[in-house]
Amino acid sequence: MPETTKQNRLFRFGIYELDASTGELRKDGKSRPRLQGQPLEVLIHLLDRRGEVVTREELRQLLWPADTFVDYDHSLNTAVNKLREALNDSADNPRFIQTVPRRGYRFMASTEVADPATGPAKPEENRSPSEGPPSASETLAGILSDPRELPPVSRPVMRLLFSLIQVMYFSFYVISLANVHRIEAFLYQELQHPAWIFVPLLVTAAVGIPVRLYLLSAALFGYSGLTRRFLKLFPALFLLDELWALAPFLAVDQIGAGLALAVTAALLYVPFSQRSLLLMGDSISKQAEDS
């Protein structure tokens, strides 16, 4: 690629945009302090080699001529630290620039690149054939947890936590059905039209049990494509889970209204936490594939 064309590019990664020709950095469309000098050169080089390990020696040769007398290690560390500060990134929990011990650095996030004069950026890497464009459910679910902003987490941890959530819901269904006669008596005592709650309770529990067993087995055995399938199920599961967030009130005579309200408030967020866990585990997998 000619040097002029190479520099006249617009990079998009996460919620950031970088104009390589000017060093202008934007976050969510809002301008940030302009990058220049060594931090800008390091970032452009890492973006050009996205997913690859760029050694410290490569960066030294890029930034300083062979006859330059400078403390390379200190200067390079300073440049990378300035980059991380500009991107609100962290060496301990990186979203963009990962330190590869004793080797160098790697740019982790997916990127888009374009000539600013030619219009919208095009993805630098193709989407997997099995993945279509983001669905409406993924867009809606992103309101509370944007995949670009979520930190990566190891798949074993993700699978354990996700499995525990499925066990929790499965327990709700089984315990409710096991005590259906008590719940029925309670509802008939407290409500004028108990069938409006009692019938949906039985139907959703009967539907929820096989769904939870499927998700539990998928997590425990590491089904491929679990995240994609879960996102397709998310709208229906969201309604089911939000309904069962009210389950503590079925035991209000034993635990009290205050505790029932507190547990319900926590359960209202659990549907989103399931989605976030899967996306966090997927980010680790994508980094491993890229490396």
C-alpha positions as CSV (number, residue, x, y, z in Angstrom):
1,M,0.0,0.0,0.0
2,P,1.5,3.4,-0.9
3,E,2.6,5.5,2.1
4,T,0.1,8.3,1.3
5,T,-2.8,5.9,1.1
6,K,-1.6,4.0,4.1
7,Q,-1.6,7.1,6.3
8,N,-4.9,8.5,5.0
9,R,-7.1,6.0,6.8
10,L,-9.8,6.0,9.4
11,F,-9.6,3.2,12.0
12,R,-12.7,2.3,14.1
13,F,-12.4,0.0,17.1
14,G,-14.8,-0.3,20.0
15,I,-16.3,3.2,20.6
16,Y,-13.2,4.9,19.2
17,E,-12.2,6.4,15.8
18,L,-8.7,7.3,14.8
19,D,-7.7,9.4,11.8
20,A,-4.3,8.1,11.0
21,S,-3.3,11.2,8.9
22,T,-4.0,13.7,11.6
23,G,-3.9,11.7,14.9
24,E,-7.4,12.9,15.7
25,L,-9.0,10.5,18.2
26,R,-12.8,10.4,18.8
27,K,-14.8,8.6,21.4
28,D,-18.5,8.1,20.6
29,G,-18.0,10.8,18.0
30,K,-16.6,13.3,20.5
31,S,-13.0,14.5,20.0
32,R,-10.3,13.5,22.4
33,P,-6.8,14.9,22.8
34,R,-4.9,14.4,19.6
35,L,-2.4,11.6,19.4
36,Q,1.0,12.4,17.9
37,G,4.6,11.3,17.8
38,Q,5.5,7.9,19.1
39,P,2.2,7.0,20.7
40,L,0.4,7.6,17.3
41,E,3.0,5.6,15.4
42,V,2.8,2.7,17.9
43,L,-1.0,2.6,17.7
44,I,-1.1,2.7,13.9
45,H,1.5,-0.2,13.7
46,L,-0.5,-2.2,16.2
47,L,-3.8,-1.6,14.3
48,D,-2.1,-2.7,11.0
49,R,-1.1,-5.9,12.7
50,R,-4.3,-6.5,14.6
51,G,-4.4,-9.8,16.5
52,E,-0.6,-10.4,15.9
53,V,2.2,-10.0,18.5
54,V,4.3,-7.0,17.6
55,T,7.7,-7.4,19.3
56,R,9.4,-4.6,21.2
57,E,12.3,-4.9,18.8
58,E,10.0,-4.2,15.9
59,L,8.7,-1.1,17.6
60,R,12.2,0.0,18.5
61,Q,13.3,-0.2,14.8
62,L,10.1,1.6,13.8
63,L,10.5,4.5,16.2
64,W,14.3,5.0,16.5
65,P,17.1,4.8,13.9
66,A,19.9,2.4,14.6
67,D,22.3,5.2,15.6
68,T,19.9,6.8,18.0
69,F,21.0,6.8,21.7
70,V,18.0,6.6,23.9
71,D,16.6,4.4,26.7
72,Y,14.4,2.4,24.3
73,D,12.6,0.4,27.0
74,H,11.6,3.4,29.1
75,S,10.5,5.5,26.0
76,L,8.5,2.6,24.6
77,N,6.8,2.0,27.9
78,T,5.9,5.7,28.1
79,A,4.4,5.7,24.6
80,V,2.3,2.6,25.4
81,N,1.2,4.0,28.7
82,K,0.1,7.2,27.0
83,L,-1.9,5.1,24.5
84,R,-3.7,3.2,27.3
85,E,-4.5,6.5,29.0
86,A,-6.0,7.9,25.8
87,L,-8.1,4.8,25.3
88,N,-9.1,4.3,29.0
89,D,-7.4,1.0,28.7
90,S,-5.6,-1.1,31.4
91,A,-2.6,-3.4,31.3
92,D,-4.2,-5.6,34.0
93,N,-7.6,-5.9,32.2
94,P,-6.9,-4.8,28.6
95,R,-9.7,-4.2,26.0
96,F,-7.4,-3.0,23.3
97,I,-3.6,-3.2,23.9
98,Q,-2.5,-6.5,25.5
99,T,1.0,-6.9,26.9
100,V,2.6,-10.2,25.8
101,P,5.2,-10.9,28.5
102,R,8.8,-10.8,27.3
103,R,7.7,-10.4,23.7
104,G,5.7,-7.3,22.9
105,Y,2.2,-6.1,22.4
106,R,-1.0,-7.1,20.6
107,F,-4.1,-5.1,19.6
108,M,-7.0,-7.3,20.7
109,A,-10.2,-5.5,19.5
110,S,-11.7,-6.0,16.1
111,T,-11.2,-3.0,13.8
112,E,-12.6,-1.4,10.7
113,V,-10.5,0.7,8.3
114,A,-11.3,3.1,5.5
115,D,-10.1,6.1,3.6
116,P,-11.9,9.0,5.2
117,A,-12.7,10.5,1.8
118,T,-14.4,7.3,0.5
119,G,-17.2,7.0,3.1
120,P,-18.0,4.3,5.6
121,A,-15.4,2.0,6.9
122,K,-15.4,-1.6,5.9
123,P,-14.5,-4.4,8.3
124,E,-10.9,-5.4,8.2
125,E,-11.8,-9.0,9.0
126,N,-14.7,-10.9,7.6
127,R,-17.5,-12.1,9.8
128,S,-17.7,-15.9,10.2
129,P,-20.0,-17.5,7.6
130,S,-22.2,-18.8,10.4
131,E,-22.7,-15.4,11.8
132,G,-25.2,-13.1,10.2
133,P,-25.7,-9.4,10.9
134,P,-26.6,-8.4,14.4
135,S,-30.2,-9.3,15.2
136,A,-32.8,-7.0,16.7
137,S,-32.6,-9.0,19.9
138,E,-28.8,-8.4,20.1
139,T,-29.2,-4.7,19.5
140,L,-31.9,-4.4,22.2
141,A,-29.9,-6.5,24.7
142,G,-26.9,-4.2,24.1
143,I,-28.6,-1.4,25.9
144,L,-27.2,-2.5,29.3
145,S,-24.0,-4.3,28.2
146,D,-22.3,-3.4,25.0
147,P,-20.0,-6.3,23.8
148,R,-17.3,-3.8,23.0
149,E,-17.1,-2.6,26.5
150,L,-17.2,-6.0,28.3
151,P,-14.0,-7.3,29.8
152,P,-12.9,-10.8,28.7
153,V,-13.3,-13.7,31.1
154,S,-12.0,-17.3,30.9
155,R,-14.5,-19.8,29.4
156,P,-14.3,-22.2,32.4
157,V,-15.4,-19.3,34.7
158,M,-18.1,-18.2,32.3
159,R,-19.4,-21.8,32.0
160,L,-19.5,-22.3,35.7
161,L,-21.4,-19.0,36.5
162,F,-23.8,-19.5,33.6
163,S,-24.5,-23.1,34.7
164,L,-25.2,-21.9,38.3
165,I,-27.8,-19.4,37.0
166,Q,-29.5,-22.2,35.0
167,V,-29.5,-24.4,38.2
168,M,-31.1,-21.5,40.1
169,Y,-33.9,-21.2,37.6
170,F,-34.4,-24.9,37.4
171,S,-34.7,-25.0,41.2
172,F,-37.3,-22.3,41.1
173,Y,-39.4,-24.3,38.7
174,V,-39.1,-27.7,40.5
175,I,-39.7,-26.2,44.0
176,S,-42.7,-24.3,42.7
177,L,-44.2,-27.4,41.1
178,A,-43.5,-29.5,44.2
179,N,-45.4,-27.0,46.3
180,V,-48.1,-26.3,43.8
181,H,-50.9,-27.1,46.3
182,R,-49.6,-24.6,48.8
183,I,-49.1,-21.9,46.2
184,E,-52.6,-22.6,44.9
185,A,-54.1,-22.2,48.4
186,F,-52.1,-19.0,49.0
187,L,-53.2,-17.5,45.7
188,Y,-56.9,-18.4,46.2
189,Q,-56.7,-16.8,49.7
190,E,-55.0,-13.6,48.6
191,L,-56.4,-12.9,45.1
192,Q,-59.8,-12.5,43.5
193,H,-58.7,-14.1,40.2
194,P,-55.9,-16.5,41.2
195,A,-56.1,-18.4,37.8
196,W,-54.5,-15.4,36.1
197,I,-51.3,-16.2,38.0
198,F,-51.7,-19.9,38.7
199,V,-52.1,-21.0,35.1
200,P,-49.1,-19.0,33.7
201,L,-47.1,-20.3,36.6
202,L,-47.7,-23.9,35.6
203,V,-47.2,-23.2,31.9
204,T,-44.0,-21.2,32.2
205,A,-42.5,-23.8,34.7
206,A,-43.3,-26.6,32.3
207,V,-41.6,-24.7,29.4
208,G,-38.7,-23.4,31.5
209,I,-37.6,-26.8,32.8
210,P,-36.5,-28.2,29.4
211,V,-35.0,-24.9,28.3
212,R,-32.9,-24.7,31.5
213,L,-31.7,-28.3,31.1
214,Y,-30.7,-27.5,27.5
215,L,-28.7,-24.4,28.5
216,L,-27.2,-26.2,31.4
217,S,-26.0,-29.1,29.3
218,A,-24.8,-26.7,26.6
219,A,-22.7,-24.8,29.1
220,L,-21.3,-27.9,30.9
221,F,-20.3,-29.6,27.7
222,G,-19.1,-26.5,25.9
223,Y,-21.5,-26.5,22.9
224,S,-20.2,-24.4,20.0
225,G,-22.4,-21.5,19.1
226,L,-24.0,-21.3,22.5
227,T,-23.8,-17.5,22.6
228,R,-25.4,-17.1,19.2
229,R,-28.2,-19.5,20.1
230,F,-28.8,-17.8,23.4
231,L,-29.0,-14.4,21.8
232,K,-31.7,-15.7,19.5
233,L,-33.6,-17.1,22.5
234,F,-33.0,-13.9,24.5
235,P,-36.3,-12.1,23.9
236,A,-38.4,-15.1,24.9
237,L,-36.1,-15.9,27.8
238,F,-36.1,-12.3,29.0
239,L,-39.9,-12.4,29.3
240,L,-39.8,-15.7,31.1
241,D,-37.0,-14.7,33.5
242,E,-38.6,-11.3,34.3
243,L,-41.8,-13.1,35.1
244,W,-40.0,-15.5,37.4
245,A,-38.2,-12.7,39.1
246,L,-41.5,-12.3,41.0
247,A,-41.2,-15.9,42.3
248,P,-40.0,-14.8,45.8
249,F,-43.4,-13.3,46.4
250,L,-44.9,-16.8,46.2
251,A,-43.1,-17.3,49.5
252,V,-43.9,-13.9,51.0
253,D,-45.7,-15.5,54.0
254,Q,-42.4,-17.3,54.9
255,I,-39.7,-14.7,54.0
256,G,-41.6,-11.4,54.4
257,A,-42.3,-8.7,51.9
258,G,-39.0,-6.9,52.4
259,L,-36.8,-9.8,51.5
260,A,-39.1,-10.9,48.7
261,L,-38.7,-7.4,47.2
262,A,-34.9,-7.4,47.6
263,V,-34.5,-10.8,45.9
264,T,-36.9,-9.8,43.1
265,A,-34.9,-6.6,42.4
266,A,-31.7,-8.7,42.1
267,L,-33.4,-11.3,39.8
268,L,-34.6,-8.6,37.4
269,Y,-30.9,-8.1,36.3
270,V,-30.1,-11.8,36.0
271,P,-31.3,-12.1,32.3
272,F,-28.8,-9.4,31.3
273,S,-26.0,-11.0,33.4
274,Q,-26.4,-14.3,31.5
275,R,-25.9,-12.5,28.1
276,S,-23.0,-10.6,29.5
277,L,-21.3,-13.7,30.7
278,L,-21.5,-15.5,27.4
279,L,-20.2,-12.4,25.5
280,M,-17.3,-12.1,27.9
281,G,-16.4,-15.7,27.5
282,D,-16.6,-15.4,23.7
283,S,-14.1,-12.5,23.7
284,I,-11.5,-14.7,25.2
285,S,-12.1,-17.3,22.5
286,K,-11.8,-14.8,19.7
287,Q,-8.5,-13.5,21.1
288,A,-7.2,-17.1,21.2
289,E,-8.3,-17.6,17.6
290,D,-6.6,-14.4,16.4
291,S,-3.4,-15.3,18.1
